[in-house]
Amino acid sequence: MDESSKPLRPSRSPSTQLIHHPYTPPEGFASPATPVAKGSTIFFPSMEAVRQRDWAFKTTYTYGLHGTPTSFVLEERLAALEGAKHCILAPSGLAALNMVNLALLKPGGRVLLPDNVYGPNKYFAEHFLQSYGIEHAVYDPLDAQDLAQKLTPNTQLVWLEAAGSVTLEFPDLQGLIRVCNQAKVPCALDNTWGAGLAFSPFDLRDQDGCALQLDISVHALTKYPSGGGDVLMGSVCTQNPELHKTLKRCHMQLGFGVGMNDVEAILRALPSIELRYTAQDRSAQQLARFLAQHPAVAQVRHPALPCSPGHVYWQRLCGHKPHSQAAGLVSFFPHASWSDAQVDAFCEALQWFKIGYSWGGPVSLVMAYDLRGDRDLAVSMESAPSKRLLRLCIGLENPDDLQADLAQALETIHRQANAS
Ligand SMILES: Cc1ncc(COP(=O)(O)O)c(C=O)c1O
């Protein structure tokens, strides 16, 4: 018997599952790596085979755009990570989000988005979908009743995101999904923050233990699955074969191909995703606690801090494992006395944190945001002590080094403020 085909005892550990995910290598060539199979053209043995092969499912190959043996393995492993049945790859996380928008929304329809949704998703609704006759509205992610009130008979899709982008409020995810299920409206989660590790998106229950149905989970693989800060890719996972086929048809029409070398890079990084996620989570929680007691800081946003909006919802969903789970992101509002120039100076005074977008890579990052114009609901700004916010993405450096770096940059700003 080939090493790879021995029957496996089931494991609930994401690392064990991903490292030992079933894969049949070429005869006599079992190794830790999945070979890179490239091809736009795929040869058919006969015209009958052309007629028989179905591009929508992973039973056969038809054309490189619809998948190769390498991309099928990544799709299967991502489906296993998220607890889904089907997965489709897209060239970026944003492409994956918009594939869902374009597959599910029709003229005359309506899409609802949380106010703290990933910015380009909101921008797409405001500036593109509107011109195709699709309206949108934003809801308060901390208030399931607000979502219920904004649902109309023409609502075709509800977006969810946990935690919200940049400001990291943790939504009442179970309450929001229950509202969608009761109204029979499809709901899609941007699950980049949870990464299939902080909670199981397709195995959610409400407080009475009743099963909740998430329809779609989107993941920017650019972040944790890639882990290197060097690959762009996204995925769309589902349970329902009909929904998968609708999405796959849209994927085909959009021509969303991915490069097999990039797929291989993500396959190489996946076995360590849980270790990296846990390490970055622990460092982020240490730095969140450090910032929370610093006098130059007005408010820290990290769902594990009781002062962070939605902390109770995070605790309900992610706080039950031996170590509560959160991504390695921390945001903070500096003291209201900080000028815009001081916010910039803080970013530039950091030594180990580089100024840059994205997260999930080895290098810690800082980015300053101006929330004016990014939030539509007054309620989103009520708990914000100022309009400027700094987001830290924690990498794999030693957390004590990162803490010392934050301390020296905060001291630099403090000294400048006293001198002026
Ligand atoms: C929450 C979230 N979703 C989606 C994306 C988009 O991913 P990509 O950069 O791969 O397009 C990002 C990127 O920052 C993100 O933060």
The ligand as an SDF file (V2000), in Angstrom:
LIG
                    3D

 16 16  0  0  0  0  0  0  0  0999 V2000
  -10.8550   41.6220    5.1830 C   0  0  0  0  0  0  0  0  0  0  0  0
  -10.2570   41.6040    3.8200 C   0  0  0  0  0  0  0  0  0  0  0  0
  -10.9390   40.9990    2.8350 N   0  0  0  0  0  0  0  0  0  0  0  0
  -10.4650   40.9830    1.5790 C   0  0  0  0  0  0  0  0  0  0  0  0
   -9.2620   41.5600    1.2600 C   0  0  0  0  0  0  0  0  0  0  0  0
   -8.7970   41.5560   -0.1700 C   0  0  0  0  0  0  0  0  0  0  0  0
   -7.7260   40.7040   -0.3580 O   0  0  0  0  0  0  0  0  0  0  0  0
   -6.6950   40.9230   -1.5630 P   0  0  0  0  0  0  0  0  0  0  0  0
   -5.7070   41.9410   -1.0930 O   0  0  0  0  0  0  0  0  0  0  0  0
   -6.1440   39.5730   -1.8040 O   0  0  0  0  0  0  0  0  0  0  0  0
   -7.4970   41.4320   -2.7370 O   0  0  0  0  0  0  0  0  0  0  0  0
   -8.5200   42.1970    2.2610 C   0  0  0  0  0  0  0  0  0  0  0  0
   -7.2250   42.8350    1.9330 C   0  0  0  0  0  0  0  0  0  0  0  0
   -6.6760   43.6060    2.6800 O   0  0  0  0  0  0  0  0  0  0  0  0
   -9.0290   42.2260    3.5670 C   0  0  0  0  0  0  0  0  0  0  0  0
   -8.3720   42.8420    4.5600 O   0  0  0  0  0  0  0  0  0  0  0  0
  1  2  1  0
  2  3  1  0
  2 15  2  0
  3  4  2  0
  4  5  1  0
  5  6  1  0
  5 12  2  0
  6  7  1  0
  7  8  1  0
  8  9  2  0
  8 10  1  0
  8 11  1  0
 12 13  1  0
 12 15  1  0
 13 14  2  0
 15 16  1  0
M  END
$$$$
